[in-house]
Amino acid sequence: MNKLNILIRFDDICPTMDYSQFKKATDLLDKYNVHPLIGVIPECQDEELLIEEYHSDFWNYIKELEKKGYKIAMHGFNHVYDTKTRGNINCGFKSEFAGHSFIKQYEKIKKGKEILESHNVYTDVFFAPSHSYDDNTLRALSKCGFKYISDGYSKKIIRRYGIKCVPCRTTGVPKIKNKGNYTAVFHAHEWVRSDKAHAYNELENLLKKYSNSIKDFDIFVDQPQGNYAIQNIIEKVTVFYLRYIKSKLSYVKHNVLKL
């Protein structure tokens, strides 16, 4: 592995997504011959993602992307938040998985996998909406045959309940240094918003500057695992900072310093 390795991830891929925005992404990715990890929602019921009419050729489209080298992940089940629970790492109190019993989560994950496989889409990679999962999620994923989750605030890959946790430390484009492993996350349907349109340019700049360091998922995860104790501490410290310190610093910056 190189000193610098970058994975590009796209969330919220479903039959009713904004295809014109996602095409902008795929055209750019094709230009640089980059193959991202894409999160497919098995049975999307999130009203915010009911953007276009259901595309009947969606699953064939996903298979075509897979043939091009895109890595398919299962992105939750229906993308509906039905608990007010933080989960292991996220700051917001909403989740599709965290807070549910092991049995409930197992049923969701099993059904989602069955839906994907009914369309000949097979994957052992998962990530939850809003980065919200807990130990029961990992246990259920393991029982359903998954091997990877694209999430966590460790700096290196660690294994929990038999699942390799591949760090995803930001919700957008991370600040990239000259070495390390980074995951850049994009939501193409948000690019129509004035406050999110810059993300397309961020993708383009990332591809221009770091195309030689961007890796396919299978290569990206082929790296030595970190020391569990050390990486676990890094994650806990990062979560504490994001939940209890960063918000206070932002308040001071935007309110107190203006006085």
Helices and strands as residue ranges (DSSP letters): E 4-13, H 19-31, E 37-40, G 47-49, H 58-68, E 71-75, H 102-118, E 125-127, G 129-131, H 135-143, E 148-150, E 158-160, E 163-166, E 180-186, G 188-192, H 198-210, G 211-213, H 217-220, H 228-240, I 241-245, H 246-254, G 256-258
